[in-house]
Amino acid sequence: MSKLRAGLFALLLVIPLAACGVNEVPKLDEDVKAKWSQVQNQYQRRADLVPNLVETVKGYAKQEEEVLTKVVEARAKATSIQIPADITQNPEAFKRFQDAQAQLTGALSRLLAVKEAYPDLKSNQNFLALQSQLEGTENRIAVARRDYINSVQAYNTQLRTIPGRWIAAILYPDAKIKETFTSTEEAQTAPKVKF
């Protein structure tokens, strides 16, 4: 009989705990991790498109070597960043990653602006297909970043409000506030095109 009472007591204790959001912190943490993986996936997709885009432009715009070099260098920097496991909780590492991606974004903007000076390039099917893929990827990056930001907002809100704050302090003491994206000054201004 005492085993039955203990079982009923445990059940009566577990049900309210489950209902009060005791699992919300790890659930939101996993959502943040999944969304971060999608951000990285889209940045990798963009990095994979860059060499093809550069080679296509090279054939038409040999005098644009400086722009092409900057794109290649920005891609190399963006893909060489070592991403620590705790990047979403590490402000310095997160900023380095974000800055490298912003440099690549700026270099790609300048590269795409080059097409205006080369009518043959503007009509090249390979270039148009790559440009379309890159534009689609940039949109996917924006969506992935938005989803990540929303996920981080829900997670951080859970850690900063009651009862989530108490639950995290007691059951998940390693739970830390996550980093989110900020807009760089470079991203605030359109690239200047000079011919």
N, C-alpha and C positions, 0 to 999 in steps of 0.2 A: 504494500500500500504506500510506503514511503517513497518508493521509486516512482510510482504514478504521480504522487504529489510533487516530487522534484521535477518530473518531466513537465507537468502542467505549469509549475512555477516558471521553469525555463522558457516554455512556450509563451507564457504571458509576458515575460520580460523581453523576449526576442521580437515579438510582433510590434510593440510600440517603438523599439529601437529601429527596426527596419522602416517603420512608417515615418520616423522623424528625420530621415535623411542620413543615417549613419554611413550608407554606401555612396552618398553623393560625391564626396571628395575624390575617392579613387575613380569613380565613373567619369567625373569631369576631367581628371588628370589624364585618363586614357583617351578621352576625346581630344584634349589638347595635343597629345602625342600623335594621334592619327592625323589631325589637321596640319601639324608641323611637317609630318612626312609628306603630305600632299604638296605643301609649299616647296619643299626640297625637290620633289618629283618634277614640278613644273619648272623650277630653275634649271634642273638638269636637262630637261627637254629643250629649253632655250639654248643652253650651252652646246648641246648636240647640233642644233641648227646653224649656229654661228659659222663654223668652218665652211659649210656649203655656201652660205650667203657671201662670205668673204671671197671665196674662189670665183663665184659668179661675177661679182663686182670687179674683181681684179682683171678679168678679161676685157672689160669695157673701159675701166677708169684707171689706167695705169698711173696717171698723175695724182691720184688720190691715195698714194701710198701711205701718207701720214695718218689719214683717217683709218685705213685698213690696219695699220700697225697698232693704233690705239685700241681698236676693237679686239684684235688678237691678244694684246697685252691685258686688257680688261677681262677678257674671257679666262685667260690663264690665271689671273689673280683670283677671280671669282671661284674657279674650280679647284684652286690649290689651298683654299682656306680649310684648315683642319677644324672640323665641327665637333666640339666636345659633347659628350652625352648630356651634360647639363646646360646646353646652350640656351634653352628657354628660361633658365633661372640665372644665367650668367650675363649681366648687362654688358660687360666689356666684349665678350665673345660674340654676343648678339649684335652689338654695334659694328664690330669688324665685318661680320657676315653681311649685314645690311649695307654697309658702306661699299663693300666690294660689288654687291649686286647693283647698287645705284650707279657705280662707275660704268658697269657693263650696260646698263640701261641708257645712260647718257651717250656712250660711244655708239651704241646701236641706233639711237635717234639721229646722230650726226651721219652715220652711214646711210640710213634710209633717206635722209635729206639730200644726199649726193645724187640720187637718181634724177632729180630735177634738171641737172646739168647735162644729162646724157639721154637723149631721146631713144637711142637704140636699147639702152639698158631698161628704160621704162617699158618697152614692149617685149623684152626677152621673157619667154615663157618660164624658164627656170627661175629667173629672178622674181617674177610675179608669184609663182607658186611658193617660193621660199619666203617672200615677203608676207604672203597670206598666212602661211604656217606660223611665222614669227608673230604676226599681229594676233592670231588666234591664241598663241602661247602666252603673249602678254596679257590677253584677256583672262586666260586661265590662271595666270599668276595673280592677277588682281582678285579673282574670285577666291582662290586658295588663301591668299592673305586675308581677305575679308572674313572668310570662314574661320581662319585661325584666330583673328582678332576677336571675333564673337565668342569663340570657345574659351579663349583666355579671359575675356570679360566675365563669363559665367563662372569659371574656376576661381578667379581672383575675388569675385563678389562672394562666392561661397566661403572662401577663407577669411574674408573681412567682416562678415555679418554673423549674427547669432541666429541659430544655434550652430551653424557650420564652423564658426571660429572655435567654439568649445569642442565640437566633435573632432576637428582636425588636431587641436592641441592635445587631446587625450588619446585618440586612436591613431592619428597620422602625424606624429611630431616632425617628420621629415618633409611634410608638404610645405612648399615655399611659393611665394608669389611668382608668376611667370612674366616674362618680358613680352612686349608687343612691338609692332612696327611703328616707326614715326616717319614722317615725311622729311626728306632732306631738302636743304635750300636749292640744290641743283634740280631736284624734281619739281620745284615750284616755278621754274622758269623754262620756257621753251628753248630748245637749242637754236643757236644763231648760225645761219647758213651764209657762208661767204664764198663767192665765186670769183 
